[in-house]
Amino acid sequence: FLSIPKNIERLRSNYLYKEHYFSRQDMYKSTYRGEQSKENRDHNTGTAMYGQGRYSTTNRKYASKYGEVRTVDYEEMPAKALSFKNVTSFELFEQELAKEHNIDKRQMYRNQDLSVIIKKMGYDGITIGPKSDMVIVSYETKMKNT
């Protein structure tokens, strides 16, 4: 189990939205993914800036850059997300995490993906940005076969 870095926790409201800011019940009808092909929904699932997971957004136009836009299913979103106010907040979180654990930030993801770190903190995903323009990453990417 890992905890949120002390310097981030102490100034939590500067970096993070309140617990449960992101609610998949409230958001799933207005969250989108751009995909290359309908046959393979996992095609755009992979490692990117925020770790290995399923990426979606509340910005339909942004989603369209990745392919044909579809509305995300409820199960594709995190149940309990750690919600960062913006990219800078996320970057400061990474710096503090590295500092607190005495790891060179450049080496932080060498042995484990960000998704593993966030899951150890008790979350199954992250969100970055306000609800109107949010990037959502779910680290539980298992899909039911349909």
Secondary structure, 3 states (H helix, E strand, C coil): CCCCCHHHHHCHHHHECCCCCCCHHHHHHHCEEEECCCCCCCCCCEEECCEEEEEEECCHHHHHCCCEEEECCHHHCCCCEEEECCHHHHHHHHHHHHHHCCCCHHHCCCCCCHHHHHHHCCCCEEEECCHHHCEEEECCCCCCCC
